[in-house]
Amino acid sequence: MLPDSLSHAILGSPTDRLAQGIAAAFKDIPAHSLPLQGCCHQGGAIDDGAVEISVVSVRADAQQIRAELDVFFTEVVGGCSCSDDPVGYPMCCRMRLRIDRTTAESRLEVLDG
């Protein structure tokens, strides 16, 4: 579930500009509010300052908005010993966003990590 303000911002976008509305709504969302842990392959933490969203596709009808997103982020993995510095690895995670037009309830699920 995403913040209501995000769903309402997307629902307020004109139908022909939904991709832009989705990208704009996600612009300032912190990484920790996205289900990115399922996309981490090395058990690392997610760098909260390095998240970008690319809207791959959008479909909308009278009941809901569906979009596929590529979420680019950095997975930070700690070193193997005390003297090792953490290392950041660029990651991409494909997700599906669904927003119910009536209730504004949203769901974001990982498709491919």
Beta strands, then each sheet from edge to edge (+ up, - down):
strand 1: 45-46
strand 2: 52-60
strand 3: 64-77
strand 4: 87-100
strand 5: 106-112
sheet 1: 1+ 3- 2+
sheet 2: 1+ 3- 4+ 5-
end
